[in-house]
């Protein structure tokens, strides 16, 4: 299983893959643009194919990337809800609207 985490890496290094037991971790420098992130992950996958670092498959990397994007997106959403009160009200209103819709559909 592959996990992607943010870490402060030495200068010039955008990504680093390491194996911790049966888990593989890819450390990415925080603040990368989308293009830099794609390029560093592509380069990490290529070096794994050449035998440097832990073995990675493209499928494992895709699943890890989706999980990483979900995790960071939810963290950003939670941060926005915590810091801005209107976001919490909008979220509560949306949930209440969905609950009312479910009640109306089940009654009808």
C-alpha positions in Angstrom: 0.0 0.0 0.0 1.3 3.4 -1.0 0.7 6.6 1.1 1.6 10.2 0.0 2.7 12.6 2.7 4.0 16.1 2.7 7.5 16.6 4.1 10.3 19.2 4.0 12.9 17.7 1.6 16.4 18.9 0.9 16.9 21.6 -1.8 16.2 20.4 -5.3 14.3 17.3 -4.3 10.5 17.4 -4.9 9.7 13.8 -4.0 11.2 10.9 -2.2 9.9 7.3 -1.9 10.7 5.1 1.1 9.6 1.7 2.3 8.5 1.2 5.9 7.8 -2.5 6.4 5.1 -3.5 3.9 4.0 0.2 3.4 5.5 2.5 0.9 5.5 6.2 1.5 6.1 9.0 -1.0 7.1 12.2 0.5 6.3 15.3 -1.5 7.5 18.8 -0.9 4.6 21.0 0.2 3.5 23.9 -2.1 4.2 22.2 -5.4 2.2 23.3 -8.4 0.1 20.6 -10.2 2.6 20.3 -13.0 5.5 19.9 -10.5 3.6 17.3 -8.5 2.8 15.3 -11.6 6.4 15.5 -12.8 7.9 14.5 -9.5 5.5 11.5 -9.2 6.3 10.4 -12.7 10.0 10.6 -12.0 9.5 8.6 -8.7 7.7 5.9 -10.7 10.4 5.8 -13.3 13.2 5.5 -10.7 11.2 2.7 -9.0 11.0 0.8 -12.3 14.8 1.1 -12.7 15.2 -0.5 -9.3 16.0 2.5 -7.1 13.7 2.8 -4.1 10.7 0.6 -3.3 8.8 -1.0 -6.2 5.8 1.0 -7.2 3.0 0.3 -9.7 1.1 2.9 -11.6 -2.2 1.6 -10.1 -1.0 1.9 -6.5 0.3 5.4 -7.2 -3.1 6.4 -8.7 -5.0 5.1 -5.7 -2.6 6.9 -3.3 -2.9 10.1 -5.3 -6.7 10.1 -5.1 -6.6 9.4 -1.4 -4.1 12.2 -0.9 -6.2 14.6 -2.8 -9.4 13.7 -0.9 -7.5 14.0 2.4 -6.1 17.4 1.6 -9.4 18.6 0.2 -11.3 17.6 3.3 -8.6 19.2 5.5 -9.0 22.4 3.6 -12.8 22.2 3.9 -12.6 21.6 7.6 -10.2 24.5 8.0 -12.6 26.8 6.1 -15.6 25.7 8.2 -13.6 26.2 11.4 -12.4 29.7 10.5 -15.4 31.2 8.8 -18.8 31.0 10.6 -20.9 31.5 7.4 -19.4 28.2 6.0 -20.7 26.4 9.0 -24.2 27.9 8.5 -24.2 27.0 4.8 -23.2 23.4 5.6 -25.8 23.1 8.3 -28.4 24.6 6.0 -27.5 22.1 3.2 -27.7 19.2 5.6 -31.1 20.4 6.9 -32.4 20.8 3.3 -31.3 17.3 2.4 -33.0 15.9 5.6 -36.3 17.8 4.7 -36.1 16.5 1.1 -35.7 12.9 2.4 -38.7 13.3 4.7 -40.8 14.8 1.9 -39.9 12.1 -0.6 -40.6 9.3 1.9 -44.0 10.8 2.8 -45.0 11.2 -0.8 
